[in-house]
């Protein structure tokens, strides 16, 4: 595995990074989604508030016991109780709602719990797509997709069609569909299969040091750490980092 120097650590380096110059073998680019192309925390906070308000209107016994924060803690407990769902943020949220329906005697069984929980889940999922793109994200995607096939590799559950950009991407690989999350190998295998390329031919760009960057590099993909906050790199192995997608050029 080659060691790459950080673009940000070299004062004499230009502010832009040419993909073709640094990785002439690259034939496609994959992007993480949440916190790479848009900030996710404010979106989830608003969606969770909307879900709590829905529960309060329809199932007040639940909100008499839970606020938004305690519902988050409840979901952590569900994740521990259902380890088979750890790769699926959608599955975990729906299971948490099911459990609330049975725990507070609104549903007699899991079938009924699913029927009651489904509208709340759909409300949350719609709100989850009310994103605000980072200002550099869409211009970078337009710029790069003119030269490379673009893919999404995500542990999240964003639907590119709901965001109106599905036709920008040649493939979307999600942990939910694969059954494994980044940084595990099966997701990267699925990405390579979807693009019909070897790992070294796919450049991955993401914000998470472990899930995105080290995960990709361990599987043989070159990677760029999108380090918007200029945080310290938490690993001894060097990497390429940028502070903005505006630095990326074909």
C-alpha positions in Angstrom: 0.0 0.0 0.0 1.6 3.3 -1.1 1.7 6.1 1.4 0.3 9.4 0.2 1.4 12.8 1.6 -1.3 15.1 2.7 -2.0 17.9 0.1 -2.7 20.2 3.1 0.7 19.4 4.7 2.7 20.7 1.7 2.8 24.5 1.7 4.3 24.5 -1.8 1.6 22.4 -3.4 -1.1 24.1 -5.5 -4.6 24.6 -4.1 -6.0 22.2 -6.6 -5.6 18.4 -6.8 -5.6 16.8 -10.3 -7.0 13.3 -10.1 -5.6 12.2 -13.5 -2.1 13.5 -12.5 -2.0 11.8 -9.1 -3.9 8.6 -10.0 -3.7 8.0 -13.8 -5.1 4.5 -13.3 -8.4 5.8 -11.8 -11.4 5.2 -14.0 -14.2 6.1 -11.6 -14.9 8.1 -8.4 -17.0 7.1 -5.5 -18.3 9.5 -2.9 -19.6 9.0 0.6 -22.9 10.9 1.0 -23.7 12.1 4.6 -21.3 14.7 5.9 -19.4 14.6 2.6 -21.9 16.1 0.2 -24.3 17.6 2.8 -24.2 18.0 6.6 -26.4 15.3 8.2 -26.7 16.2 11.9 -29.1 19.1 11.5 -31.2 17.1 9.1 -31.6 14.2 11.5 -32.3 16.5 14.4 -35.2 18.1 12.5 -36.5 14.7 11.4 -36.4 13.4 14.9 -38.4 16.4 16.2 -41.0 15.8 13.5 -41.2 12.1 14.4 -41.6 13.0 18.1 -44.4 15.4 17.2 -46.1 12.7 15.2 -45.8 10.3 18.1 -47.2 12.9 20.4 -50.3 13.4 18.3 -51.0 9.7 17.7 -49.4 7.8 20.6 -49.1 10.1 23.6 -48.2 7.4 26.0 -44.9 7.1 24.3 -44.1 10.8 24.4 -45.3 11.0 28.0 -42.2 8.8 28.8 -39.8 9.9 26.0 -38.4 13.1 24.6 -36.2 13.3 21.5 -33.0 12.5 23.4 -34.4 9.5 25.2 -35.8 8.1 21.9 -32.2 8.2 20.7 -31.0 6.3 23.7 -33.9 3.8 23.1 -32.6 3.3 19.6 -29.1 2.6 20.9 -30.7 -0.1 23.1 -32.5 -1.6 20.1 -29.2 -1.7 18.2 -27.6 -3.7 21.0 -30.6 -6.1 21.0 -30.7 -6.5 17.3 -27.1 -6.8 16.1 -28.2 -8.2 12.8 -29.6 -4.7 12.0 -26.4 -2.9 12.8 -25.6 -2.2 9.1 -29.1 -0.8 8.4 -30.0 2.6 9.8 -33.5 2.2 8.2 -34.0 -1.2 9.8 -32.9 0.0 13.2 -35.2 3.0 13.2 -38.2 1.0 12.1 -37.5 -1.7 14.7 -37.3 1.0 17.4 -40.7 2.3 16.4 -42.1 -1.3 16.4 -40.8 -1.9 19.9 -42.3 1.3 21.1 -45.7 0.3 19.8 -45.6 -3.0 21.6 -44.0 -1.7 24.8 -46.7 0.9 25.3 -49.5 -1.5 24.4 -50.5 0.1 21.1 -49.8 -3.1 19.2 -50.5 -6.7 20.1 -47.8 -8.2 17.9 -45.0 -7.3 15.5 -47.3 -7.4 12.4 -49.6 -4.8 14.0 -46.6 -2.9 15.3 -45.2 -2.6 11.8 -48.5 -1.3 10.5 -48.7 1.4 13.2 -45.0 2.3 12.9 -44.8 2.6 9.1 -46.4 6.1 8.7 -44.1 7.5 11.3 -41.1 5.9 9.6 -42.2 7.3 6.2 -42.6 10.8 7.8 -39.1 10.6 9.2 -37.6 9.2 6.0 -39.1 12.1 4.0 -37.7 14.6 6.5 -34.4 12.9 6.3 -34.1 14.0 2.7 -34.6 17.7 3.4 -30.9 18.4 3.0 -28.8 21.5 2.3 -25.9 20.6 0.1 -22.4 21.8 0.9 -21.8 24.7 -1.5 -18.9 22.9 -3.2 -20.7 19.5 -3.6 -22.9 19.8 -6.6 -20.3 21.8 -8.6 -17.7 19.2 -7.9 -20.1 16.4 -9.0 -20.9 18.1 -12.2 -17.3 18.9 -12.9 -16.1 15.3 -12.2 -18.9 13.3 -13.8 -18.1 14.9 -17.1 -14.8 12.9 -17.0 -15.5 9.9 -14.7 -18.4 7.6 -13.8 -19.5 8.6 -10.3 -20.8 6.2 -7.6 -22.1 6.5 -4.1 -20.8 4.3 -1.3 -22.7 4.9 1.9 -23.5 3.5 5.3 -26.6 5.7 5.3 -30.0 5.5 3.7 -30.2 8.5 1.4 -32.3 7.9 -1.7 -30.6 9.7 -4.6 -33.8 9.7 -6.6 -35.6 11.6 -3.8 -32.8 14.1 -4.0 -33.2 14.5 -7.7 -29.6 13.4 -8.6 -30.0 9.6 -9.3 -29.0 10.1 -12.9 -25.7 11.7 -11.8 -24.5 8.4 -10.4 -23.6 5.2 -12.2 -24.0 3.1 -9.0 -25.2 3.5 -5.4 -23.8 1.0 -2.9 -25.4 1.0 0.6 -24.6 -0.9 3.7 -28.3 -1.8 3.9 -28.3 -3.4 0.5 -25.0 -5.2 0.9 -25.6 -6.3 4.5 -22.2 -4.9 5.6 -21.1 -1.4 6.4 -17.9 0.5 5.7 -15.1 -0.1 6.4 -15.8 -3.8 5.9 -14.6 -5.5 2.7 -18.0 -6.6 1.3 -19.2 -3.1 0.6 -16.0 -2.3 -1.3 -16.3 -5.6 -3.2 -19.9 -4.6 -4.2 -18.6 -1.2 -5.3 -16.0 -2.8 -7.5 -18.5 -5.2 -8.9 -21.1 -2.5 -9.7 -18.5 -0.5 -11.6 -16.8 -3.5 -13.1 -13.4 -2.1 -12.0 -10.4 -3.2 -9.9 -10.1 -1.5 -6.5 -7.1 0.6 -7.7 -9.2 2.0 -10.5 -11.7 3.6 -8.1 -10.9 6.7 -6.1 -13.0 7.1 -3.0 -13.7 10.4 -1.3 -15.3 10.7 2.1 -15.2 12.5 5.5 -14.7 9.6 7.9 -11.1 8.6 8.5 -11.9 4.9 9.5 -15.0 4.1 7.5 -14.1 5.9 4.3 -10.4 6.4 4.1 -8.7 3.5 5.9 -11.5 1.2 4.8 -11.0 2.1 1.2 -7.2 2.0 1.4 -7.1 -1.4 3.1 -9.2 -2.7 0.2 -6.8 -1.3 -2.4 -8.7 1.8 -3.4 -6.9 5.2 -3.4 -8.8 7.6 -1.2 -9.0 11.3 -0.4 -10.0 12.5 3.1 -12.4 15.4 2.8 -11.3 17.2 6.0 -13.6 20.2 6.1 -12.9 20.9 9.8 -9.1 20.6 9.4 -9.0 17.9 12.1 -5.8 16.0 12.9 -5.4 12.8 11.0 -5.9 10.0 13.6 -3.6 7.4 12.0 0.1 7.0 11.4 -0.5 6.0 7.8 -0.4 9.0 5.6 -3.3 10.0 3.3 -4.3 12.7 0.8 -6.5 15.3 2.4 -8.4 18.3 1.1 -10.5 20.9 2.9 -13.0 21.5 0.1 -14.2 19.7 -3.0 -13.4 22.9 -4.9 -9.8 21.6 -4.8 -10.6 18.6 -6.9 -10.0 18.7 -10.6 -10.2 15.9 -13.2 
